[in-house]
């Protein structure tokens, strides 16, 4: 297997085991000891374990549909659609029972067969609207209706 293909495999395993299945026990085998998740405080495996501890009880039926996976050198970019139902307290919001579906982009840096860094861009505004934390976007005069 080529290095880019192996790096893709590692990134996709991370997405499946950490984001979809919320397997805290898998984190140590998937990330480096000095792992950095840009956007989350701290470093090391504990950062992802803490994130799983916050998110897993709040979301159920998590699914991620892959659209693009591109690797070059030590980097892997993944574009996907995530879908989940909020069944617990999430980001300070009480359980809504609502489902969201948003686009996400993840960038991974792989080192020594593990994820060393992770960057994450999501449609947070769309997610909050779908969960009912923000009002739906209204049509402004002269503006086309949002899709």
N, C-alpha and C positions, 0 to 999 in steps of 0.2 A: 504494500500500500504506500502511495506517495505521501510526502509530508503534508501537503494541503488536504488530501483525502483523510488522513489520520486526524488532522486538526478539525475537519468538519465533523468527523465521527465523535470526537471529544465534546465539541460544542453542542451537538445534537443530543448527546447523552446527558449533558448538563441541563439542557432545556427539558428533556423528558423527566429526568429523575428529580430535579430541584423545583422547576416551575410547575410542571404538570402533576407529578406524583407527590410532591412535597416531602421527599425522603431526606430528612435531616441526617440520617445515618450515612447517606451516600456522599455528603459534602466533603468529608475528609479525603476520600479517594478521588475527588474531582477537582479540587482546588489546591493551589500551592499554599504553603504556610504563611506567606506574606501577601496573599490574595487581596486585591483591591476591587471593590464594586463602586465605581464612580457614581456618586449620588446617594450612597449610604454611608453613614459615619462608621469609622473604624476600619480595621483590616483583619485579614486572616479568615479561617473557616467560620469563626463565631459570627461574623457579619451575616453570612447567608443563613446560618442556623437560626439567628434571631429573626431574620426576615421571614423565614418559613414559619417560625413560632407565632408571628403576628398575622400572617396572611392565611395560612392553612385553615385555622378555625373559622375564618370569615367567608371563605369562598368554597363553593362546591361545584362539581361537574365541570372542572377546568379542562379546556381543550385548546390546543394550539395547532393551527393549520399553517404549515410551511408554504411559503411562496417562492422565496429565493434563498439559496445558501451559496455564498461566494467565499473562496479562500485564496489568500495570497500571502506568502511568507508565513509569519506567525499569527496572522489575523484571520478571523472568520466573521463575516457579516451575515446576519439572518434577518429576513423580512418575513413577518408572520401575522396572522390574525389570531387574537386570543379571545376566548369566550369563557365566561364563568357566571355563576349565580351567587349573589351576596346573601348568605344564610346566617352570618354572624356579624358582630360589630367590625366595621372596616373603615379605617381612616377616620375614626370618631363618629361614624354614622351607624345608627342602630340597624339591625337586619331589615332589609327591604323585601327580600324574596325576588328581587328583580335581577334580570340577566343583562349583562353588557357584552358587546362585541366591538373590539377596537383593533386598530393596526398598531404594530410594534416593530421596532428595529433594534436588534441587539448586535453589539460588536464585542468579540472576544479576542484576547491575546493569549495564545497558548505557549507555555514554556515547560519543557521537561515532561510532556504528556499530560499536563494539567492546565486548568484555566488559571491564569495569573492576574488578568484584569478583565473587567466587564463594564461596558457602557450600555445604557438602555434609554431609548426614546419611546414614549407612548402617547397616545391621544388621551391624556388625562382629563381634558375638558369634556370630550365625548363620553368618557366613562362616567364622570360625575353627573352629566346630564341624563344618561341612561339609567343610572341608579337613583335618580330623583333628587340628588343633592343640589342641583342647579336647574333653573327653568330651561325648557326647550328653547332653542333659538327661534325668535319670532321674525317674521318677514318684515323688513323695513321698506317704506315706500321707495319704489324705483329699483329695488333689489330682487334678483331672482330668488325663488324659493330654494332653501338648502336641500341637498339630496339626502 
